Structures are given as C-alpha cells and as structure tokens.
Amino acid sequence: MYGPDRSAADEVEWTAFRRAEKKYKLYYDKDSRNSKKFDKPIPLRKKQPKKVDLSEVLDFKEILESYSKSSELHPEVVPLQCGFDRPVFCLKTRPGFYFIPGALSVEEQCKWIRESLTSFPQPPNRTNHNARYGPIHDLFISAKDQKVLVVEDNSLAQLDSESDACRNGDAKTWKFYEQHTAALGDKSCKSISASKLLRKLRWSTLGLQFDWSKRNYDVSLPHNKIPDSLSQLAKGMATPAMPPGEEFKPEAAIVNYFGLGDTLGGHLDDMEADWSKPIVSMSLGCKAIFLLGGKSREDEPFAMFLRSGDIVLMAGEARECFHGVPRIFTDKENAEIMPLEVHFSREIDFLEYIRSSRININIRQVF
Ligand code: SIN
C-alpha cells in the first residue's frame, strides 16, 4: 500500500493541496516501528519509510535531458525562449512560474551551503532561535567545537569570561561554553548543545528582517544589506522573469533549513509590494518535492522534484499560487547529493550536515 493510513471521511474534508501534502509526506511503515505490545522485546529494526508513488512528480532533470536529445516535452511544460544563458522551463497553466534546472555549479552550491551555515545565521540576521535564546553568534563553529549554550549564571561567567553572551527578551543571557566547563557549573542550569541547536535551526533572515508574528518586514530592526555576491547571483537568475528593461533589487532573503521529516506547509509569499518582481528560490542539499498549487487550495497542485542547484522563480500570477515542500529525501538513493559529498569530503562538518539536510534560499525585492 502507498501513502498514509487514512479514512475515506478524512480525505473528503481535505483540500486538493492538503491531499497532495499527505500523499508525499514522510510516513513510516507501521510494522517497522518498535512495538511495546509484546512482552518480549523484539529486535530493533531501522524504521522504514512508507513507499510513495512518485510517478506523477515532474522531473525537470529528465525533462531537460529528453528535450535536449529529441525536443520532446511533457504536455504541461514549455521551454522559455528568452536568450537566457541556460535552459528555462515554464508551466502552461501556471504563468509566472519558471524552473531553471541545475542552475548552480557544484562549487556554487557548496559556497552557498557554507554561507547558509556560517555567515547567514550571524546577528544582526535573526533566526528561529532568537525568540528563546537571543542573538546567537557562531552556531556552526560552536557545534563543531562541541560547545554548549548555557543560561547565564555567575559561577559560570567567572569560569569563562571570553565567551560571547547573548540576551533574549526576558533579559536572560545565554553563552557558549566548552562542554567540560559547562559540566562544572550549576547542574540545575538550563543548557543545550550547539549541535542540537544547529539541528533545530529552521530559518534565518537576511537583509530586511521579516517579522513572522506580524507576517511583515520590520524595517526598524537592525540589518545588513544582502551580501553583494548573493545579490549579483539573484539579479542574474531573476532575468527570465523580470519585466523588460527593469532590474531586480534583492532587499531581503529567507533561508529555510530542512532536516529529515521537516516540511513547509502550503502558503503564499505575498508580503512584498510588487508581485511583478520574482522571488528567486535556490535549492541546496538533499532532493525535495515542491508542490505548486493554484490560487485556491482546492486547485490540484503540480508536484516536482527540486535538486541541489535548481532555481525556481515565482512572479506575476504565480505569486498568488499556494506552494510548499512536503518532503525531503535523505536516503542515499534519493537524496542525489553525491557531487556535494565529493566536494565536501575534507569538510566533514558540512558533509555531515548536508547528508541529512536541505537548504532553501529565497531572495526577494520588498518594495
Ligand atoms: C518557500 O516557499 O518559502 C520555500 C520553498 C522551498 O523550500 O523550495
């Protein structure tokens, strides 16, 4: 059997978008979970992902290959003839959506993975950890050094006065300590390892800072400009979707980090002033399924694979289309990250991270 267990009554209630999310989401086979029902312990077995039917997922890598060989195309797909320096595909029924397969070289992918893990989550850029821990500096390097984030306490502060302190809204201060130093401190003190925090990193924001609670940009928050090299890349990649004669102005970016089982629910990106400008969205790391719906959640979404190095542009009408990521693949066969593994073979911390992760950087013109 494919897909999740479900009753017919449940399914009737779901929108077409929700049905597709459920279809592709990671579920595990029941009999591969450890059962407590039996008196005798049964041998531990690795949980097995439930099989999912991927036959309807658009595969732009295959589409590009067959188009290059024989000019044959999937009936929904049209090539964009715009003089861009690499192939771009569109969908007949989703104007404003552009897919640039394999847009980034492996070197470029590695560069943006490094940046996403080291410089992008640095203050003043905010991350999902800000609300609880305040601004955190050097998360990736602290995870590498097996440090521990500990809530500020006087005895610990004396042990290591060189650590960077961070303050959250409750005026609690959190600081990274060497593991052995943290172990000497007050045992009742709250602490969390940097590697756990790295695994729990879900987003960081660059340029103008997005306020998730208000679903808007808070221009009063301190911020740095989008790094120049990212800005140049986005300007170039945005060209196929730009109104003629206009230049894309990258003002904000959201970096999404996905681990095994993480999903991004169906949503609209509609907080920017001018929808004629695209969102430039790049995929890094493990392969994912992207759902592109219509203006209503009732519209049947297209499912498509997103591989490391693919770029998607959403402009115009496509800005009004629900979209999301119901699945990332971290198994060897499906993740398709061999070139990244080769490239990172001497950078073990990046290698380990990316083997079970996907990163998405989406860049926006806000005004
Ligand atoms: C988004 O829609 O915000 C991100 C999509 C992706 O992860 O590819």
Boltz pocket constraint, residues with backbone or C-beta under 6 A from the ligand:
constraints:
  - pocket:
      binder: B
      contacts: [[A, 256], [A, 264], [A, 281], [A, 282], [A, 283], [A, 290], [A, 306], [A, 323], [A, 324], [A, 325], [A, 360], [A, 362]]
      max_distance: 6.0
